[in-house]
Amino acid sequence: MGVVIAVFGLALAPWLAVHDQLVATIGEDRSGELYGWLTTLGQIGSAAGSALAGPGGDRYGGGPAFLLVSGALTIALAVAGTRRRTLPDGAGASPVTTGGG
């Protein structure tokens, strides 16, 4: 579990930075409202996940609850990977650059 938490911690700061950049870029003059909606939806998702994983963890132990979180992460990664091209200003371009600088 410590390894999983460490990996999550390493990914959290870049995720937050990308999230904030996308809100600032896409939202333009409504970035405050957009950030509020995204935060609200994130909290709803967190509450729903807790509502599902909590009783499941109590009844079946930590394994199934951990699998629920892993499944949700897999779905999120799949959605992010398939929707990458829809980001504005070439944000979905490959992070690897070619040619001399």
GULOSE-297208 format. One record per residue (C-alpha): chain; x, y, z. Coordinates in steps of 0.001 Angstrom, whole numbers, plus 500000, padded with zeros to 6 digits. Layout:
N
+---+--------+--------+--------+
| c |     xx |     yy |     zz |
+---+--------+--------+--------+
| A |      X |      Y |      Z |
...
+---+--------+--------+--------+
end
This chain:
101
+---+--------+--------+--------+
| c |     xx |     yy |     zz |
+---+--------+--------+--------+
| A | 500000 | 500000 | 500000 |
| A | 502919 | 502338 | 500704 |
| A | 504146 | 501954 | 497121 |
| A | 500699 | 502766 | 495740 |
| A | 500440 | 505866 | 497932 |
| A | 503918 | 506993 | 496851 |
| A | 503030 | 506580 | 493159 |
| A | 499800 | 508496 | 493701 |
| A | 501713 | 511248 | 495467 |
| A | 504172 | 511524 | 492580 |
| A | 501330 | 511862 | 490091 |
| A | 499234 | 514297 | 492135 |
| A | 501272 | 517474 | 491592 |
| A | 501485 | 517119 | 487778 |
| A | 497774 | 516296 | 487622 |
| A | 496896 | 519405 | 489612 |
| A | 499180 | 521559 | 487457 |
| A | 497631 | 520262 | 484217 |
| A | 494134 | 520655 | 485659 |
| A | 494770 | 524280 | 486617 |
| A | 496389 | 525056 | 483251 |
| A | 493466 | 523571 | 481330 |
| A | 490980 | 525544 | 483417 |
| A | 492910 | 528765 | 482800 |
| A | 493269 | 528063 | 479056 |
| A | 489792 | 526780 | 478299 |
| A | 487828 | 528884 | 480759 |
| A | 489320 | 532247 | 479743 |
| A | 486999 | 534762 | 481423 |
| A | 484958 | 532087 | 483243 |
| A | 487827 | 530140 | 484805 |
| A | 486527 | 530724 | 488341 |
| A | 483167 | 529188 | 487532 |
| A | 484768 | 526313 | 485638 |
| A | 487162 | 525592 | 488484 |
| A | 484225 | 525615 | 490911 |
| A | 482263 | 523139 | 488806 |
| A | 485240 | 520811 | 488391 |
| A | 485974 | 520917 | 492106 |
| A | 482317 | 520205 | 492877 |
| A | 482261 | 517254 | 490482 |
| A | 485504 | 515944 | 491979 |
| A | 484003 | 516081 | 495449 |
| A | 480853 | 514304 | 494249 |
| A | 483028 | 511585 | 492712 |
| A | 485014 | 511280 | 495929 |
| A | 481837 | 510972 | 497973 |
| A | 480374 | 508370 | 495602 |
| A | 483605 | 506384 | 495692 |
| A | 483646 | 506472 | 499471 |
| A | 479995 | 505439 | 499586 |
| A | 480762 | 502406 | 497417 |
| A | 484174 | 501432 | 498760 |
| A | 483466 | 502017 | 502461 |
| A | 480710 | 499434 | 502939 |
| A | 482438 | 497086 | 500509 |
| A | 485656 | 497346 | 502493 |
| A | 483815 | 496724 | 505746 |
| A | 482021 | 493691 | 504381 |
| A | 484647 | 492096 | 502109 |
| A | 487935 | 493547 | 503348 |
| A | 490393 | 495902 | 501711 |
| A | 491055 | 493890 | 498562 |
| A | 487779 | 494530 | 496731 |
| A | 487787 | 498194 | 497774 |
| A | 491306 | 498527 | 496388 |
| A | 490152 | 496867 | 493147 |
| A | 487275 | 499356 | 492884 |
| A | 489729 | 502253 | 493065 |
| A | 492057 | 500558 | 490576 |
| A | 489160 | 500010 | 488192 |
| A | 488090 | 503643 | 488432 |
| A | 491669 | 504753 | 487757 |
| A | 491878 | 502470 | 484728 |
| A | 488665 | 503943 | 483315 |
| A | 489915 | 507481 | 483946 |
| A | 493215 | 506748 | 482195 |
| A | 491394 | 505239 | 479224 |
| A | 489128 | 508288 | 478898 |
| A | 492094 | 510656 | 479231 |
| A | 494064 | 508728 | 476624 |
| A | 491251 | 508647 | 474081 |
| A | 490230 | 512299 | 474596 |
| A | 493766 | 513698 | 474484 |
| A | 493415 | 515030 | 470937 |
| A | 490499 | 517262 | 471940 |
| A | 492703 | 519529 | 474074 |
| A | 493269 | 523053 | 472708 |
| A | 496481 | 524498 | 471273 |
| A | 498243 | 521228 | 470611 |
| A | 498105 | 520211 | 474275 |
| A | 497393 | 516677 | 473094 |
| A | 500611 | 516541 | 471109 |
| A | 503259 | 514067 | 472050 |
| A | 505524 | 515309 | 474850 |
| A | 508548 | 514036 | 472905 |
| A | 510001 | 516713 | 470643 |
| A | 512086 | 516060 | 467584 |
| A | 514772 | 518116 | 465985 |
| A | 517461 | 520336 | 467429 |
| A | 516629 | 523237 | 469633 |
+---+--------+--------+--------+
end
